[in-house]
Amino acid sequence: MKKLIFLAASLLVAGAVHAQSPIRIGIKAGLNLPNIIKDNGNNNFSTKINPGFNAGLTLDVNLIEGLAITPELLYSQKGYKLTSNAGEFTQTTNFIDIPVLATIKLGASPLHLVVGPEVSFLLSTKNKFQNGFGSAEEKIVEDDADRFKKSLFGGVIGFRYDINSNVDIHGRYALDFQKNNQNGSTQTPEYKNQVFSVGFGYKF
């Protein structure tokens, strides 16, 4: 997984170094509002958003007027919160996301539609439980655990609004098409990640 992430980053940087005007590299960051969609298995519980963040590199490759391919390499926090009579449980999952998006300009406006597939690689998981008596934490490094899938395939849809030629704001919805594991349990229920995000980008 580390080799694949390094390769993706190298391709983004190499594209920028050898770029002509149709290719531009950028950076981006934003707020994640993740939750989960429960699947089969043990799912007799309700969840709420566990805020996080995303940050990384982006590359615009303009194909024709109004259409670009935009691969990205992002660090992204996901997860959920669960409140019960016993206390509050919070799960934070850290991923490397690699979306490859079609960026489509909508007419003459600076508004763009973005849509495309995404592959996510799980780095680590932190579980935290707290109540009136105290708190406890568990950190799981996924290279050493088999409770979760190490990679997930999903999709992204959203918009990008170019404030000027360098700065943009954007909003997105991302959904995993695969669930986090095969057989849910009380400790590790079956679910799919979903994330609403807003942020800004800067192109060099």
N, C-alpha and C positions, 0 to 999 in steps of 0.2 A: 504494500500500500504506500509506504514512504517513497519508494522509487517512482510510482505512478504520479504522486503529488509533486515530486521534484521535477519530473518530466513535464507536467502540465505548466508549472511555473516557468521552466526554462523556455518552453514554446512561446509563452506570453512575452517574456523579456526579449527573446530572439526576434519575434515579430516586430516589436517596437524599435529595436536597434536597426533593423533593416527596412524600417517602414518608409514608404512613400506617403503622399498625402492621403490616399484612401484608407490607411491603417493608423489607428491612434490607440495608445495605451493610456489607462487611467487608474485611479484608485477610487474606492467607494467604502462607505460605512453607513450603518443604520441601526434602527431599533427593530428587534424581533418580538413578535407577540405570538408565541407558539402555544399550541394545545395538542390534544390527540383525538383521533377518531377511534373509538373502541371497536374491536373486532370480536370474533367468537371467543369462547373460553370464559374465564372468570371476569365478568364485566359489570358486576352489580355495584357500581360506584359512579359518582359524577366528578368532573374535573373542571379546572379553570386555568386561565392563562398564567404562564410563568415567564415574565419578561426577560429578554436577553439582548444580545447584539450580534451584528455581523460586520465583517471588514475584510477587504482583500483587493485583488487586481481585476481589471476588466480590459478587454481588447475589442475595439470596433473594427471590423473588416467590411468596408463598403463594397457591395457587389454591383449595384446599379443605383441610380438616383432613388432615394427613399427606402432602400432595403439594405440592411447590413446583417452580418452574422456576428454575434457577440458572445464569445466564450469568456467565462469568468472562473476565478479561483478564490473561494471565500472560506474564512473561518466563521462558523455559525453556531450559535447556542439555541437549543430547542429544549422541549420538556413539558412539564405540566405540574399543577398543584392539586392536592386532594385534601379536603377538610372533612373530618369526622368527629364524633364525640370524643375519640381518644386523643385527637390533636391534629396537626397539619403535617402532611407529607409532601415534600418537594423533590422532583426529579429533574436534574439539569443534565442534558446530553450535549456533548461538544462534537461537532462534525467539521469535516472539510467538504464543502459543496462545490461541484463542478457543473454548473449549468451551461448549456450551449443554446443560445437564444436567437431567434429571428427578431430583428428590430425593424419595425415597419412604420414609416412616417405616415401620419394621417393627414393627407392633403397638404395644404401650404402652412399648416400650423406647426408649432414646435412640439406637439404632442406625438408620442410614438407608442405603438402597441408592442409589447415584448412577450414572446411565447416560445416554449421549447422544452426539451427533456433535461433532466438533472440526475447526476449520480452523486450520492452522499457516502462518505467514508467516516465511520464512527471512530472517534479518538478516545473518549472516556465518558464515564457516567458518574454523577455524584447524587446520592440519595441522602436526604436530610429529613429527620423527623423531630418535631418539637411540640411540647405542650407546657402546661403550667409548672411542671416539675423539672424541666431541663430540655436538652436536645442531644441528638446523636447523629453522626455523619458516617457515610460509607462511600469510598471512592473506588470505582472499578475501572482499571485500565484495560481496554478491550482486547489488546494483544494477548492478555493473560486470562480472558474469560470467554465463556461460550454461551452466556445467557441471552445475548443479543446478536443479530446479524451484523457483520462487519461492514457491509455495503448495502445500499438501498437504491432502487431506481424510482424516479418520480417525475413530476412535471411542474412547470412554472408558467403563470400568466400574470400580466400586470401592465403598467404604463411607465413611460419616462417622459418628463417635461424638461426640455432644454431651456434653461434661463438665458444662457448665451452659448457661445461656441465651446466654452470650457466647463461650465457648471450645469449640473442637472439635479432635479429631484425625482424620486421614483417611489412607486408603491407596487407591491407584489403579493400574490398568494401562491404558496408552494405546497404540494401534497405528495407524500410518498405513495406509490402504487403497490408497494410491498409492505407487509407488516413486520414488526420488529423482531419477532421470533415465530417459531412454528407452533408451539404448544403453550398456551397461556397458563399461568398459575397465580396464586394469591400474591406471591412476591414479584413475579414478572408477568403481568397481564399482556394479552395480545392487543396491539394497537398500531395505527399508522400516524406518523407525524404530519401535522399541518402547521403552516406558519404564515401569518400575515406580517409584512415588513414594510417599513418606510425608511427612506434615507436620502443621501445625497452622493453625487459623484463628481470627480474632477478629472478632466482629460488634459494631457500635456500636449 
